[in-house]
Structures are given as C-alpha cells and as structure tokens.
Amino acid sequence: MSQVLVSVVVPVYNGAEYLEKTVESILAQDYENIELILVDDGSVDNSKAIISQLVAQAPRIKPFFNSNGGVAHARNFGIAQAKGDFIAFCDQDDLWLPSKLSQQMPLFSNNKVGLVYCGAITDYILYKRQSRSGFKNKYKGKVFEQLVQLNMLTCCTAVVRKSDLQQVDGFDDDRALMGVDDWHLWLKLAMVCEFDFVAEHLAVHVFHGDNYSLNDEKMHEAEMVCLKKIETIATTYQKTADWSLIKQRLHLRYAKSYIYSGLYNLAGNTLIRAHRTKKNIPCLLKGWFIKLVPNFIWHILQKNKRKLAAK
C-alpha cells in the first residue's frame, strides 16, 4: 500500500537513559511517512531536556508534557493527538529494526485487519543475554480464543488501525492493570477486528533489573484484573469462554514460575487458588504438599536438580 501516515506513540517517564536510542531507531525506519509523538508523563529526571533537544533535530517529533497519569493514560493522550490513521506503539527503552513498518503496513490492505504485530528480540540487559522466541504460538485472523489464554504480542511490535482503537475506547487507564493494559487492549480489539503478523523479529524488547519474582506476583494479580474486566466486556460482543478454566490455567502458569523462583509458599497458595477457581483435586493436594514440606528441603532438591541438568 502507499505510505499512509503512521503515528508512533511513545510514553516517557524518567526515560533519559534510554530515550535517545529508542527515538533514533524509530526515525531510522525505511518507511518514512511517520510522526513521532513523545508524551512525557511527568518525568522528574532530564527527559524533558532530552526531548527538547531531539525535537530541535527532527521536525517529525511532536512533544507533549503532561502531569503524571500512568502509561495507559499517556498512550491515550498520544492517540488523541495523532494525525495518522494508523497508530504504532513503542516504549521509551525498546527499539525497532529499520524495516519494521515497511513490512507491517502492507498487511493492512486487508480491511478486516485492525492490528499487525511482529516478533521481538528479548534483551535482558542485566545478564547481557538475548533470546528470540519462535512463531509457533503466534496467530492471525480471529484470535480472541488464543489471545485470552496468553498475550502473544509485545506492545512495541503492534501497529493498530486508529478507527478500531476508537471503537474500543483505547487503553483502560485503571492502575490495577499496570503491566497488562496492553493485553487488555489487544483483547478488546480482538473482539472487533482481525489480527495479522510478520514472522520476523523486527523489534527489541528490553528488560532491566533482576527482580522477576516480585514482578511476577504483580503481573499475576494484574492479569486476573484484566480477565475479570474482559469477561464483562465480552458479553457485549457475544464472546464466550470457559473463564474459570482460563483463570485456573493462569494460576498454574504462575505457580510454576513461583516454584522456579523458590517462592514455594506462594506457589502452594497459588495451586490452592487454582483449585478454588475450578475444582481440581490434584492441584489442591500438590498445593498443600508444597506448603507443608519445609522450604529448605525444596531448595536442596531444586539445587540438586539444576546441578544435574547442567551436566
């Protein structure tokens, strides 16, 4: 398709350390018809000064400076300012490869497609390690049934038709959704349009820090809030699902993560919670077994298991 205008929305909050590289990667696209909307969400570092410097160098950048309202609120504000019929999202520390938009935009020639995503390289800065997930669990077309099981796309990979965003009222800025507000939006979009994807890694999703277990616990509760909200919205669009089974599977996924992180009591409680969500006696028994066995025994067993696996 011809180069229609794409508005790229980047929320910024204390992003001085990473923002210049992110902006550089977006402006380096071989798809040239873009506007870059930077929404500063009340930063207290020198992000504002950096944004002003970037604007002086690149007229395609449109800066906005708001009081702190959260990332979803900042994205919604950016969408409202956008002049393009298509909105792309990128976080302040993520990166794009040069051909990202030029490979994604042709897929919108299908008028039923409202969202196009791609693969993303995951960059664990602290460990100096990158990973590339495969495309086995990526879906296109009507994806609600698959998407409600697990978020299949990263925010920095998504390009969305603005009219579809407006139809579902954009992001929900409830702070209880922090971390999964994008998944919540994708699920709403999946009720009104089809998805497509480019089976290439065209973005880099960056992780900072090492406190994954704490993040897991927060994400677990945020995902539960997301599912409860979507369950209510789904009735409007005649979408049905086995919600108790979906929530149980979510608990089981996090229980496995808690075990890996050595959070055995939390893992046991989560397994019991999975049983209470949808009756599952093996989950209940396993949960109580994990809780009753002293933690030091589990630590010894896990340590020995990892030693054997490393041989």
Summary of the structure (lengths in Angstrom):
residues: 311
radius of gyration: 20.9
end to end distance: 52.9
largest distance: 63.8
contacts: 996
relative contact order: 0.11
helix: 49%
strand: 20%
